[in-house]
């Protein structure tokens, strides 16, 4: 028998993982300003494997619309440029043999709204996964009541707690979505 508290804790942990995954996805999304984390996790073919750019170079942001990558091994410049182009960020890298410069073109109003649509879509997908986790927890609780492991009152209390947890995470997701949409719309 799995205690109700354990179901609650497992559900909470999974919901937090969903929220964190969305937050991580938003970090890699391009907003109005240049950020090192926009390219830091892009995987590059090198030394017989794929490594993220931040493990192969120094990434800096000297200006609001410029990212500069300085590979520690200059022979990797072409591989890094290919990986950036393959990541489809809408950025054309240029290099001088030592550094890779990524000038970020200003986003058009139309492009900003397209990105905001993705922000909303990803948030909705995350909300659906949160609701699925709620459903799974409720099913486990209902099964416990059927098996006479818990009373009807305990079942109702547990369902209320799960619903409260779900509402809390849905509001966190909406907060993340609104914050990211505002950041993107800011000129």
Backbone as a ProteinNet text record, in pm:
[ID]
protein_1_A
[PRIMARY]
XXXXXXXXXXXXXXXXXXXXXXXXXXXXXXXXXXXXXXXXXXXXXXXXXXXXXXXXXXXXXXXXXXXXXXXXXXXXXXXXXXXXXXXXXXXXXXXXXXXXXXXXXXXXXXXXXXXXXXXXXXXXXXXXXXXXXXXXXXXXXXXXXXXXXXXXXXXXXXXXXXXXXXXXXXXXXXXXXXXXXXXXXXX
[TERTIARY]
82.7	0	87.1	53.7	126.3	49.1	113.3	40.6	3.2	-106.6	-157.1	-50.4	20.8	124.8	232.2	264.9	366.1	315.3	189.3	129.9	138.6	103.9	109.5	252.4	350.3	490.6	543	509	552.6	492.1	364.2	295.4	356.5	383.7	444.5	581.4	660.4	794.2	784.6	692.5	676.3	627.2	536.4	486.9	599.4	683.8	797.6	894	913.7	1000.2	942.7	810.6	745.9	767.1	750.6	769.2	913.9	1009	1150.5	1185.8	1126.7	1152.7	1104.1	988.2	937.2	1027.9	1069.9	1158	1288.7	1342.1	1466.3	1444.2	1329.9	1296.8	1286	1226.2	1213	1349.1	1442.2	1574.9	1642.6	1627.5	1693.6	1620.6	1504.5	1426.1	1478	1489.4	1543.2	1444.1	1489.8	1410.3	1469.8	1457.1	1507.2	1656.4	1715.1	1856	1938.3	2067.2	2159.9	2184.7	2191	2221.3	2310	2408.6	2499.8	2425.2	2322.3	2251.1	2170.1	2161.9	2094.4	2169.7	2302.5	2384.2	2464.1	2469.8	2560.1	2537.5	2413.1	2384.2	2379.1	2405.9	2406.5	2519.5	2486.8	2585.1	2667.7	2799.8	2894.7	2965.9	2980.5	3058.2	3205.8	3269.3	3413.9	3471.6	3593.6	3666.7	3588.6	3511.7	3438.8	3310.2	3266.4	3138.8	3072.7	2962.4	2892.8	2902.9	2956.3	2970.2	2901.4	2846.9	2786.3	2893.5	2854.5	2948.2	3015.1	2941	2999.9	3109.9	3126.5	3236.8	3356	3340.8	3446.5	3500.7	3436.5	3472.7	3425.4	3467.4	3419.7	3312	3197.3	3087.6	3068.6	3068.6	3047.4	2944.3	2890	2790.6	2839.2	2928	2983.5	2884	2782.4	2680.9	2543.7	2436.3	2301.4	2259.7	2318.5	2278.9	2395.4	2492	2608.1	2652.8	2672.1	2729.6	2864.4	2967.4	3100.7	3142.8	3186.6	3231.5	3380.1	3460	3604.5	3637.6	3648.8	3681.6	3823.5	3840.7	3972	4060.3	3998.7	4069.9	4019.3	4104.7	4063.3	4021.3	4063	4025.1	3876.6	3809.7	3667.6	3575.1	3631.2	3548.7	3444.6	3484.7	3390.3	3280.5	3318.3	3218.8	3118.4	3166.1	3076.5	2982.2	3034.9	2949.4	2841	2879.1	2781.1	2672.4	2712.6	2616	2519.4	2569.9	2484.5	2384.7	2431.6	2341.6	2237.4	2279.3	2187.4	2083.1	2116.6	2022.4	1906.9	1919.9	1810.3	1761.4	1856.1	1822.4	1797.2	1822.9	1807.6	1925	2040.2	2161.5	2268.6	2335.3	2444.1	2578	2651.2	2780.1	2886.9	2978.2	3094.7	3217	3333.5	3452.9	3572.5	3673.5	3797.5	3916.5	3889.1	3995.6	4016.9	3976.1	3990.8	3856.5	3765.4	3635.7	3523.2	3408.8	3287.1	3194.4	3148.7	3056.2	2916.1	2820.6	2681	2600.6	2589.1	2508.4	2360.2	2285.8	2142.8	2065.7	2000.9	1922.2	1801.6	1758.5	1640.2	1519.4	1435.3	1316.8	1209.4	1146.8	1034.3	913.2	815.9	694.3	625.8	624.9	563.2	634.2	768	847	827.1	818.3	794.4	662.9	559	429.2	432.5	512	528.7	593	694.5	764.5	670.4	588.7	492.8	393.6	357	268.3	333.2	465.7	537.2	538.4	558.8	559.2	426.8	316.6	184.2	161.2	205.8	188.2	263.6	388.5	467.6	406.4	354.9	290.5	167.3	89.5	-31.1	5.6	111.9	156.6	195.6	260.9	302.8	181.4	82.6	-40.1	-110.3	-111.1	-172.9	-99.8	33.6	108.2	81	65	31.6	-106	-200.9	-335.8	-335	-249.9	-237.5	-181.5	-87.1	-31.3	-139.9	-225	-337.2	-429.3	-461.1	-550.1	-490.2	-359.8	-294.1	-300.5	-275.9	-280.3	-421.4	-520.1	-660.6	-697.3	-650.1	-679.2	-620.1	-498	-433.9	-513.4	-557.6	-633.7	-768	-836.1	-963.9	-945.1	-834.4	-806.4	-784.2	-718.3	-695.2	-828.2	-923	-1053.1	-1127.2	-1121.2	-1186.4	-1128.5	-996	-928.4	-946.9	-1022.6	-1051	-924.5	-824.6	-702.5	-722.4	-814	-844.3	-996.1	-1041.3	-1184.5	-1224.2	-1354.7	-1404.6	-1360	-1359.7	-1314.5	-1167.2	-1084.8	-942	-925.1	-1006.6	-1001.3	-1033	-1142.3	-1182.2	-1075.3	-1017.8	-912.2	-790	-753.1	-637.5	-663.2	-785.7	-819.2	-816.3	-863.7	-861.4	-717.1	-629.3	-487.2	-422.1	-453.3	-397.8	-448.3	-576.2	-632.3	-565.4	-543.7	-477.8	-335.3	-266.3	-130.6	-132.6	-229.7	-244.1	-268.3	-360.8	-389.9	-265.5	-187.7	-65.4	33.2	52.5	147.5	96.1	-34	-90.4	-64.2	-82.7	-58	90.4	180	324.4	358.1	294.2	316.6	269	151	98.2	187.4	243.3	334.7	460.8	515.8	633.2	600.3	484.2	441.2	428.3	360.4	340.2	472.6	561.7	692.7	772.9	773	849.2	785.8	653.9	585.7	614.9	615.2	644.8	788.2	882	1023	1039.4	968.9	980.9	918.5	807.8	739.3	811.4	897.4	969.7	1068.8	1061.6	1149.3	1274
-119.2	0	125.6	217.4	344.4	448.8	513.4	614.7	735.1	800.5	915.9	1025	1043.6	1148.1	1122.2	995.9	960.9	993.1	966.7	1000.1	1150.6	1226.2	1373	1420.3	1367.1	1408.8	1371.9	1251.5	1210.3	1300.9	1332.2	1418.9	1558.2	1608.5	1741.5	1744.9	1640.8	1633.7	1633.1	1553.9	1545.8	1679.2	1745.3	1876	1978.9	1974.1	2065.9	2040	1913.3	1880.7	1936.2	1930.4	1986.1	2136.9	2204.1	2349.3	2386	2311.3	2337.3	2315.4	2214.1	2186.8	2303.6	2358.2	2473.7	2594.1	2617.9	2731.9	2718.6	2597.6	2573.5	2597.9	2556.5	2575.6	2724.7	2800.1	2945.3	3014.8	2964.3	3027	3023.6	2913.2	2900.7	2975.4	3030.2	3102.1	3245.1	3288.9	3421	3530.2	3624.9	3743	3863.6	3978.5	4100.2	4121.4	4067.4	4090.6	3963.9	3984	3871.4	3813.4	3680.4	3612.8	3493.5	3467.7	3355.6	3222.7	3208.7	3080.8	3050.5	3146.9	3124.8	3019.4	3016.4	2923.6	2824.9	2844	2765.5	2614.2	2571.7	2427.9	2364.3	2441.6	2385.7	2283	2165.1	2056.3	2068.7	2049.9	2063.2	1929.6	1887.1	1767.1	1798.4	1727.3	1746.1	1628.9	1599.2	1493.2	1361.4	1334.1	1208.8	1201.9	1315	1315.8	1452.9	1471.9	1600.3	1664.7	1786.7	1860.4	1995.3	2047.7	2181.1	2289.2	2397.3	2506.4	2556.9	2564.3	2619	2531	2408.4	2323.1	2330.5	2409.7	2420.2	2561.5	2657.8	2796.1	2888	3013	3118.5	3194.3	3216.7	3288.6	3419.7	3530.3	3660.3	3741.6	3842.4	3931.4	4075.2	4125.2	4259	4372.3	4343.2	4442.2	4375.8	4456.1	4396.9	4310.1	4331.5	4253.8	4174	4135.5	4061.9	3955.5	3834.6	3725.5	3693.9	3680.6	3647.2	3514.7	3423.3	3291.4	3280.4	3247.9	3229.4	3083.6	3000.3	2858.5	2843.3	2749.8	2725	2656	2575.8	2510.7	2575.3	2654.5	2732.6	2643.3	2516.6	2426.1	2391.2	2425.3	2392.9	2503.7	2613.2	2727.3	2686.3	2614.1	2573.8	2482.7	2388.6	2298.7	2376.3	2474.2	2554.9	2635.7	2694.1	2771.9	2682.7	2561.4	2468.1	2433.3	2410.2	2374.7	2490.4	2612.8	2730.2	2744.2	2726.4	2734.1	2622.2	2502.7	2388.4	2408.6	2488.7	2514	2602.7	2662.9	2740.1	2853.5	2933.9	3046.9	3174.5	3169.2	3289.8	3384.1	3329.3	3408.7	3357.8	3450.1	3411.4	3440	3333.9	3353.8	3401.1	3484.2	3524.8	3508.6	3483	3463.9	3533	3558	3619.5	3526.5	3399.8	3304.2	3280.1	3373.5	3360.1	3360.1	3442.8	3460.2	3432.6	3391.5	3381.2	3489.1	3574	3680.9	3644.7	3663.3	3635.7	3764.1	3843.6	3965	3928.1	3969.8	3939.2	4050.1	4017.8	4121.9	4156.6	4282.2	4316.8	4236.5	4196.3	4119.4	4212.6	4169.9	4247.2	4221.2	4308.2	4292.2	4159.3	4126.5	4002.2	3880.3	3884.3	3773	3761.1	3875.2	3873.6	3801.7	3831.6	3769.2	3619.2	3578.8	3435.6	3365.8	3429.6	3371.4	3362.8	3466.9	3466.4	3350	3318.1	3203.3	3074.1	3060	2942.2	2940	3057.4	3067.3	3014.2	3057	3015	2866.1	2819.3	2678.1	2589	2623.8	2543.3	2545.2	2661.1	2669.9	2580	2580.1	2497	2348.7	2308.9	2169.2	2129.8	2222.1	2194.2	2184	2271.6	2264.9	2130.6	2082.5	1953	1842.3	1848.3	1744.3	1752.5	1873.9	1891.7	1828.5	1855.3	1799.2	1646.1	1593.4	1447.6	1388.2	1457.8	1411.9	1413.1	1516.1	1523.5	1402.6	1373.5	1261.3	1129.8	1109.5	986.5	975.3	1086.1	1083.7	1052.3	1111.8	1086.6	939.2	883.3	742.2	652	684.5	605.3	617	738.9	762.6	689	695.2	625	473.7	423.2	280	242.5	332.4	306.8	299.4	386.4	383.4	253.4	213.7	88.7	-31.4	-27.9	-137.2	-127.4	-26.1	-3.1	31.2	90	132.7	268.4	348.8	479.1	498.2	587.5	615.9	717.4	737.2	833.9	975.6	1006	1138.2	1161	1059	1070.8	1089.3	1019.5	1030.9	1174.9	1229.7	1366.2	1467.8	1450.2	1540	1531.2	1410.3	1390.1	1450.9	1431.2	1489.6	1642.2	1697.4	1842.3	1893.7	1820.4	1858.5	1852.4	1747.8	1732.8	1845.4	1880.1	1989.7	2122	2143.8	2266.6	2274.4	2161.1	2153.5	2184.2	2126.4	2148.8	2296.3	2357.2	2500.1	2585.4	2549.5	2623.1	2615.7	2496.2	2480.3	2544.2	2538.1	2603	2752.9	2811.5	2955.8	2987.5	2898.6	2919.2	2916.2	2824.7	2813.3	2941.1	2989.4	3112.2	3232.2	3234.6	3342.5	3338.9	3219.6	3203.8	3249.7	3207.8	3242.5	3394	3457.8	3602.9	3678.5	3633.2	3697.9	3687.3	3567.6	3547.1	3624.2	3624.7	3698.4	3847.9	3899.4	4041	4073.4	3983.8	4001.9	4006.9	3920.5	3914.3	4036.3	4081.9	4196.1	4328.6	4329.1	4451.4	4486.2	4608	4648	4712.1
0	0	0	-88.6	-98.6	-17.9	78.8	155	68.3	106.1	31	24.5	134.5	139.5	32.8	12.6	-88	-228.8	-255.3	-386.4	-407.4	-303.2	-309.5	-339.6	-267	-284.3	-423.7	-471.4	-605.4	-711.9	-696.2	-791.7	-789.9	-670.7	-656.8	-725.3	-705.5	-764.6	-918.3	-972.8	-1118.1	-1175.6	-1102.8	-1148.7	-1148	-1046.6	-1039	-1154.6	-1189.9	-1303.2	-1433.1	-1448.6	-1568.1	-1574.1	-1459.1	-1454.2	-1486.8	-1430.3	-1455.6	-1602.9	-1663.6	-1805.1	-1891.4	-1857.1	-1931.7	-1911.7	-1788.2	-1759.5	-1837.8	-1845	-1919	-2069	-2117	-2258.3	-2290.1	-2198.9	-2217.5	-2216.9	-2137	-2130.1	-2266.7	-2338.2	-2468.1	-2578.6	-2547.1	-2646.9	-2659.8	-2780.3	-2805.8	-2769.3	-2691.8	-2657.3	-2728	-2671	-2733.1	-2715.4	-2608.3	-2577.8	-2598	-2621.2	-2633.3	-2494	-2485.1	-2359.7	-2392.1	-2310.1	-2333.1	-2335.4	-2252.3	-2245.4	-2371.1	-2462	-2589.7	-2672	-2658.8	-2737.8	-2653	-2522.7	-2438.1	-2443.5	-2464	-2462.6	-2601.8	-2706.8	-2842.8	-2851.8	-2902.6	-2911.7	-3040	-3023.5	-3133.4	-3153.3	-3281.2	-3312	-3293.8	-3202	-3183.6	-3106.5	-3135.3	-3064.8	-3060.2	-3165.2	-3173.2	-3093	-3037.2	-2964.2	-2979.5	-2910.8	-2915.8	-2777.9	-2776.2	-2651	-2663.6	-2551.6	-2557	-2575.8	-2640.5	-2669.1	-2542	-2431.2	-2308.7	-2249.9	-2300.3	-2255.7	-2351.6	-2457.8	-2558.5	-2573.1	-2506.5	-2531.5	-2419.8	-2432.1	-2344.5	-2421.2	-2357.5	-2422	-2346.8	-2421.6	-2357.2	-2435.5	-2368.5	-2429.2	-2406.5	-2497.2	-2478.4	-2508.1	-2587.6	-2623.5	-2616	-2604.7	-2593.4	-2712.4	-2829.1	-2947.2	-3006.9	-2922.9	-2973.7	-2873.4	-2925.4	-2846.7	-2910.4	-2827.5	-2877.4	-2815	-2902.3	-2858.3	-2890.6	-2789	-2809.1	-2779.1	-2884.9	-2864.2	-2808.2	-2717	-2660.4	-2763.3	-2850.7	-2960	-3089.7	-3152.6	-3270.5	-3388	-3388.4	-3497.4	-3493.3	-3384.6	-3370.8	-3421.8	-3468.5	-3510.6	-3614.5	-3717.5	-3822.8	-3767.5	-3680.3	-3620.9	-3536.5	-3461.4	-3377.3	-3465.5	-3571.9	-3663.5	-3725.1	-3766.7	-3824.4	-3723.4	-3598.2	-3493.9	-3467.5	-3469.1	-3446.8	-3561.4	-3683.5	-3798.6	-3792.8	-3751.6	-3743	-3632.9	-3531.5	-3421.7	-3466	-3583.9	-3643.6	-3553.1	-3504.4	-3417.7	-3496.8	-3626.8	-3707.8	-3690.1	-3654.9	-3632.4	-3727.8	-3797.8	-3887.4	-3821.1	-3785.4	-3720.2	-3818.5	-3769.9	-3849.6	-3760.6	-3823.2	-3740.7	-3803.3	-3719.1	-3765.7	-3740.8	-3717.7	-3691.1	-3542.3	-3457.8	-3312.3	-3239.5	-3287	-3222.2	-3321.5	-3267.6	-3348.7	-3296.1	-3384.7	-3346.1	-3394.3	-3305.8	-3337.5	-3318.5	-3425.1	-3411.6	-3417.8	-3316.9	-3313.6	-3382.9	-3493.5	-3559.6	-3472.5	-3475.4	-3396.9	-3446.3	-3353.6	-3390.6	-3445.9	-3553.9	-3606.9	-3518.2	-3524.6	-3444.4	-3478.3	-3607.8	-3653.4	-3593.4	-3594.6	-3540.5	-3388.9	-3320.8	-3176.6	-3145.6	-3223.1	-3198.6	-3228.4	-3330.2	-3358.6	-3238.7	-3182.2	-3067.1	-2947.6	-2927.2	-2816.7	-2833.1	-2958.2	-2981.6	-2932.5	-2957.7	-2908.5	-2756.5	-2696.3	-2550.3	-2495.7	-2554.9	-2509.3	-2535.5	-2652.4	-2688.2	-2589.3	-2559.5	-2466.7	-2327.4	-2286.7	-2155.2	-2151.9	-2259.2	-2264	-2259	-2329.7	-2325.4	-2183.1	-2113.3	-1975.6	-1883.9	-1904.6	-1823.3	-1843.9	-1967.7	-1997	-1921.7	-1919.9	-1848.5	-1698	-1644.8	-1502.6	-1474.3	-1563.1	-1544.1	-1555.3	-1643.1	-1654.2	-1525.2	-1464.9	-1337.4	-1228.8	-1232.1	-1136.9	-1156	-1282	-1312	-1261.3	-1285.3	-1239.3	-1087.1	-1018.5	-871.7	-823	-886.1	-847.3	-868.5	-980.6	-1007.8	-899	-856.3	-750	-619.7	-589.7	-466.4	-471.3	-586.5	-601.7	-586.1	-640.4	-628.1	-481.3	-407.6	-265	-189.4	-227.6	-161.2	-196.3	-323.4	-366.4	-292.6	-270.2	-199.4	-48	-4.4	138.4	217.6	148.8	217.9	284.9	230.6	289.7	293.1	379.9	388.5	281.9	268.6	170.9	208.2	338.3	383.8	348.3	370	336	185.5	109	-36.8	-78.8	-22	-57.4	-17.5	99.1	145.6	53	15.6	-73	-210.8	-262.2	-393.3	-387.3	-275.1	-257.2	-254.7	-184.5	-178.5	-316.6	-391.9	-527.1	-617	-604.2	-684.8	-648.6	-520.6	-474.7	-531.1	-529.3	-584.6	-734.8	-804.1	-948.2	-977.5	-903.9	-924	-902.2	-799.9	-769.4	-886.1	-940.8	-1051.2	-1180	-1204.3	-1323	-1314.8	-1196.2	-1182.5	-1199.1	-1153.8	-1174.6	-1323.9	-1396.6	-1541.5	-1610.6	-1572.1	-1633.1	-1602.1	-1482	-1442.7	-1530.4	-1549.2	-1636.8	-1778.8	-1827.9	-1963.9	-1978.9	-1886.1	-1894.5	-1889.5	-1802.5	-1787.8	-1918.1	-1978.6	-2102.2	-2218	-2227.7	-2334.9	-2324.3	-2200.4	-2179.8	-2221.1	-2185.6	-2221.6	-2373.5	-2445.1	-2590.9	-2656.9	-2603.7	-2664.1	-2638.3	-2536.8	-2502.3	-2613.9	-2665.2	-2777.1	-2722.4
[MASK]
+++++++++++++++++++++++++++++++++++++++++++++++++++++++++++++++++++++++++++++++++++++++++++++++++++++++++++++++++++++++++++++++++++++++++++++++++++++++++++++++++++++++++++++++++++++++++++

